[in-house]
Amino acid sequence: MSGIKRISKNNFDTPVVVDTRDEFNELASSFNLMSTKVSSQIEFLSGVAAIDQHILSNRPIKDLLPNVVKQLQKTVSFERVGLVVLEEGDDAKGVLYCDVTHELEVELPSCFVNGLDKKVPSYQKNEESLPEFLKILSSSDTSSFVNMSIVVSDEVIAVLIFSFTNAHVTSDVNARIAEFGKRFAIAFEKLAWDKKLYKQAHYDPLTGLPNRDLFNDRLEQAIIRATRDDANFSIMFLDLDRFKVCLLYTSPSPR
């Protein structure tokens, strides 16, 4: 009963101790195991909630890692985690972000970008096929790596890479890594949607050039900077006569 009261107050660090070798000892062991699992699940949900909060705050995705790493480590027990954002149209090159380096261009073998099958691949440190940049995410105690591809619209756009001291990662840890991957995918989807909305609001759909709203915004910023720095700036105005008529004649005829 004392253990139940401690759990109700979010105190999961004090186990129930029963020295007898009977059913009460078994009950206490089961209770402590349940308490540990509940504590781990609460920490996991807190880490997921931190990711969701970051997504809503519209901060850069690369800043997501340092903000949630401490909470994630309590539930996944990894050594380090890195995020590789792939170059658009090229899944063999990307930029690595982690606590050691803020931005490092890397090359990835094809085995690291296979998250479309919804599996969580793992690799041993002593494998010859591992890329050189994984040394950044490893230490002398590292035994294995687990990577989770982040998929948006059936396309891998980034890869989460975790390093572990254990040679084999449990299914529970794999499930949580997969959940983190889904959360990161939501973040990337929101980023892509925000970019699309910004482009629709500030660029002409016909020519792809900045529209009047974006011009007014840049002009206002230039006026503020010139006023602050006691400087001048110039504006060039170009007028294209019969622009719509020109587009009509130069556009390809419908088939």
N, C-alpha and C positions, 0 to 999 in steps of 0.2 A: 504493500500500500504506500509505503514511503517512496518507493521507486516510481510509482504511478504519479504521485504528487509532484515529484521532481520533473518528470516528463511534461506534465501539464504546465510547468513554468519554464519550459524550453531548456531544461538542464539535462543534457544527455551524457555528460562526462562522468557521472558517478554511477557505477554499476551496482546491481543488487548482489550482495555477497551472502551465500548460504554454504556453510561448511559441512552440512550433513550429507551422507551418501544415500539419499532416498529421492522420492519423487519431488520434494521441494527443491532439491539441488538442480534437478532437471528443469523444473519450472523456472527457476532463477536464470539458468543458462539460456533458455528459450526467450525469456523476457529481455535479457541483455542483448541477445542477437537481434530481436525485434527493435529494440531501442536504437541500436547502431544503424540498422537499415533505415529507420525513420529519420534519424539525424542526417544520414547521407542524402536521403531524398529531399529533405528540406534545403540542404546546402545546394543541391543540384537545381532545384526550382528557383533558388535565389540567384544562381548564376544565369539561368535562362531569363529571369526577370530583368537582370542587369543588361543583358543583350537587347531585350525588347525595349527597355528604356533608352538605350543608346540609339536604337533605330529611330525612335520617335523624336529624338533630339536633333536629328539631321547633322550629326557630326561625322567627319570622315571615317570610313570603315577601318582604315589602318589604325585609328585611335581606339578601336574597340578592344583590341587585344590587351593592352596594359590595364584597361579599366575592369576587365573581368577575369584576368588570369588567376588572381589570388583566390577568387571564389571557385573557379573551375578546378583548381589543383586540389581542393579539399575533397572533391567527389570523384575525380578521375586519377589523381595521384601521378601525373606525368611530370617529367623533368622540365621540358621547355615546349613551347608551341610557336609555330611560325605560320604565316599566311603568305602564300605565293599568289599574286594576282597576275593572271596570264595576259599576254599581249593580245589585243583584238585580232582575230583571224589567225593566230599562231599559238597552238597549244604546246609548243616545245620551248617557248621562252616566256619569262615572267619576271616580276619584281618581288623579292622576299622582304617581308616585314616581320621583325621579332624584337625581343628585348635587347638583343645584342647589336643589331643593325637596323636602322630605320628604313633603309632602301638599298637593295643590292640586286643587280641584274643577274639572273641565273638561267640555266638551261635544264629542262626536265626531260628525263627519259619517258617513253610512252607508257611504261608501267605505272607512272605516278598519276596519269590522267585517265582513269578508267572507272570513274564513279557513276557512270550511266547505268551500270548493272545493280546499283544500290548496295554494293558490298563495301566493307571497310577493309581494304588491303593492309597487311602488315609485312614488315621486312626486318630481317636480322641485320645487325650492325656489320657483321663480317661478310655480307654478300658483296661480291665483286661488282655488281651492277649498280650499286648505290652511287648517286652523284656526289661530287666533291663538296657541294655547298651544305650537305647535311652535317658536316663536321661542326658547323656553327651551332647547330641545335643539339650537339652531343657533348658528353663528358667522358671521363674514364670509366664511369659506372653505367653508361648507356648500353643497353642490350638490344633494343629493338625500336623501330619506328612504325607509327600508324598514320596513314594519311586518309583524309576524307575530301573527295572532290565536291565542290560547290556547283550545283547544276541549276541553271536558270533557262527556261524555255528549251529544254533538252540540249543545252550546250554547257560544257564545263568552262567556267570563267575564272575559277580560283581553286586553290587546294590548301586545306588545313593540314599541317604536319605536326604530329606529337612525338616526342621521344620519351622512352620508358626505361627504367632500370630492369624491369621484368622482361624475360625473353618471350613470354606468351601473355597476351592480354585477354582478360575474361570477356565473356559475351555481354555482361552488364556494362562494362566500360565501352565496348564497341557500340552498344545501343545508345549510350550517352554521347559518344563522339558523333554518331549519326544525327542525333538531335541537335547538337551544336551546328553541324553542317546545314541542317534545315534552317536554323535561325539566321546563319550567315547568308544563306540564299535569299531569305526574306529581305535582309539588309541591302543586298545587291539589287534585288528587284525594285525596291523602293528608290534606290539611287538612280537606276535606269529610268524609272517613271518620272522622277523629279527632273532629270535632264530632258526628257521628252517634252514635259510640260513647259519647261523654260524655253526650249527651242521653239515650240509652237507659239509662245507668247512674245518672243523677241526677234524672230527671224521670219522673213517672207517665205511662204511655202512655194512660190513660183521660182524665185531666183536663188533662194538660200542665203540672201544677204540680210544684214541686220535691218530691222524695221524702225519705224519712227519712235516707238516706245524705248527701244534700246538706245537709240541716238539721244533722246532726251535725258535718259539716265546717265550716259557717258558725258553729255554736255554739262549736266549739273555737277558731276564729280570734277570735271575740268575747271569749272568756275570756282568751286570750293578750294581746289588746290591752288589756283592762280591767286585767289584772294588771300589765302594763308601765306603763300610764299612771295607775295607781291610781284607776280610774274605775269606774262602775257601768253596767249596762245592764239592759233589761227584756225579758221573754219573755211573749208573749200566747198563750194556749192556747185554741183554738176546737174544740169537739166538735160534730159534726153527727150527731144521732141518726137511725138508720135510713137512713143515707146510700145504701147499696146498694139499698134498697127504693125510695127516691126516684128513683134513676137508672133503675130498672126500669120505673117508671110513666111517666117523662118521655121515655124513649127512643122513637124512632119505631118503629112496628110494621113487621115485615118484609113485603115485597111478594112 
